[in-house]
Amino acid sequence: MIFLISKLLTMLVLSLISRREVVGLENIPEKGPVLLMANHSSWLDPPILGWLMPRRISFMAKEELFRNWFVRWVVVGYGAFPIRRGEGDRQALREALKVLEANGVLGMFPEGTRSRTGELQAGQPGAALLALKSGAPVVPVAIVGSEKIWHLSSIIHRPRFKVIVGRPFRLSQFEARGRKVLDALSDEMMLQIAGLLPPERQGVYRGRVQGQVVAK
């Protein structure tokens, strides 16, 4: 019930203050475990994905969000569970694996923190570790323009944001050579996300993207 209320509120508010474009929803497997990996430039990114994706998503969310009762109510409604950033949180890893073992969809922002510039930051190895341990297919997602929402001018101008869903892949298809395995595989994962972003948003991965992996 909390999930449905949260999703309805998100839909109503964002429909009033923004316009959306969504590409590639058909790339999300209809069943089975899925790791949804997206870039992160706005605190609205989790509710945007929770609203627009065809399957319910459980999110790994920073522990600080659970300290405020209202924010905690919203994020828990979206199936979020806390993770302590900057340290190995084994409990969060176990919770994440439980979601995937139950054939659920796990949403993650592998940059580890929100980008203040909108450009893609380096990925953290924890996301790659989870992908390897679970063996679940990874679906890359790019969110462009979400940082423009929620300013007072949004009520008048209704800025447009775009969500692009790429094709699923598995980390087992990549070979990690010459570097630490997790760091190398994390880079491969982030390049899949970067390939969905416009060049000016690709950040530290700009110039390394081998073509686009955009939706069918």
N, C-alpha and C positions, 0 to 999 in steps of 0.2 A: 504493500500500500504506500509506504513512504517513497519507494522508487517511482511509482506512478505519479504521485503528487509532485515530486521533484522534477520529473520529466515534463509534466504539464506546465509547471511554473516556468521552467527554462524555455519551453516552446513559446509561451505567451509573451514573456519579456523580450526574448531575442527577436521574435517576429515583429515586435513593435519598434525596436530600436536598431535593427540591422536587416540587411538582405543577404541571402545565402546562395551559394552555388555548390553543388555536390557532384563529384565525378567518381565513378568506379565502384559503387556499392556492390556491384555484382562480383567483385573480386574477394569479398568476404565469404569464406566457406559457410555453408548453411548449418553445418553441424560439426562436432568435434572440437578439440582444443585449438585456440588461436591466441597468438601473441600479437597484440595491436601496438605498434611502435610509432610514436608521432613526435614531431618537433614541438617546442613549447615556448610561446612568446606572450601568452596571456593567461591569467588565472581563470579565464572563461573556457580554456581549451577542454578540460575534463567534462564540464556540463555540455559543451557543444558536441563532443563525441558521443556522450551518453544519450543525447537527444537524437542525433542524426543517424547513428549506426543501427542496422536492422536487428542486431542481437544485443542482449544486455551485457554490459561490460563491468567488470570489477577492476578497480584502480588501486595501484600502490600510491599512497599519498603521504606527503611529509608529515611527520608527527605533530608539528606545530599547528596544523589545521584542526586538530582534535581538541584544542584547548578552549576554543570558543564554542559555546553550546549550540548556537544557531548554525555555524559553519559545520560543526560536527554532525548535526542533524541532517544537513544537506548531503555531505560527502558520504555518510554512512548509508543514506538513502540510495546513493548511487553504487553501493556495494564496495566502498573504499575501505582499506585497512591501512594502519600507520606503518611507516618505515622511518628509521633513524638514519638521516643522511650523514655521509662522511664516515660511516663505520659499517662493519660487516653485521648486518641485522639478520641473524639466522631464523628468527621467528617469522619475520616478514617473508623470507625466502620460502619457508615451509608453507605459509599461507598462500603464497603465489602458486606453488606447485600443487596445492590442494585444488585451487580453482581450475588449473589445467587438467589435472587428473579426473576432475568431474566433468570434463568436456566443455568447460566454460571459456569465456573470452576474457583475457587479462590485458588491461590497458597500461602502458608504461610510457614515460617520457625519458628516454635513455640519456639525454643531456644531463639529467640529475637536478637541474634548476632552470628557472625561467630565463630566457634570453631577453636582456633589456634592449637590445638593438633590433631584434627580429631576425638576426642572422643565426644560422645553425652553429651550435657549439660542439666541441668534441664530445663523443659519447663515452659513457662510463662502462667499465667491463662487466658490471653486475647484470646488465640486460643480456649480454652475450652468454654469461654463465647460466642464466635461467633458460635461455633458448636451447643451450646444449643439454642441460640436465633434463628438460622436459621433452625435447625432440619435437615440440609443437611447431607448426608452420608459422612463420612471421609475416604479418601483413604491414607494409610500410604505409604511413599516412602523413600527408603534408597539410598543414593548416596555414593559410595565408590571409593576413588582414584582421585576425581576431584582436590584435592589440589596439585597433582603432575604435573598438566598441567600448561603451560605458563612459565615454566623456559626455558632458552635457550637450555637446553639438550632435551627438548620436540621435537624440530625440528628433532633431530636425532633418539631418542629412541621411540618416539610416545607412551608414557605411556598409559596403559589401565585403563579405569574407568568403573564402573558398576552401573547401575540403576535398583533397584528392587522394583516393585510395589506390595504391599500387597492387601489383600481382603478388600473391603469396610466394615465399621462398623458404628454404631451410638452410641453416648455417652449414650443414653437412656438405653442401654443394661447393663450398669455398675451401681453399687450402691456405693455411696460415704458414707463411715462410719468412724466415729472417727476423722475426720479432716474437715477443711473447704471444702465445696463442690467443688468449682472451682479448688482448689489445688489438691484434690483427683482425680477429673476427668481429670485434666491436666496430672497427673502421668499416668493414664490409657491410655491416648492418646499417651504419649511418650513411654510407654512400647510396644505399637504396632509398633512404628518405631524401637525401640531397637531390637525387635524380628527379624527384617530383616537384622540387622547388624551383622558382625562377633563379637564374644565375646570381642576382644580387642578394639572394637570401641563403645561398649555399654556404656562406661563412667559411670556416676552416677547410671545408671540402671542395671549395670552388676550384675548378681546373682539374679535378680528379674524377669527375663524373664521366663515365663512359656511356653516353647516350641516355635517353630517358627511359624510365620503367613505368610510364604512366599507364592508366587503366586501359583496358581493351577498347 
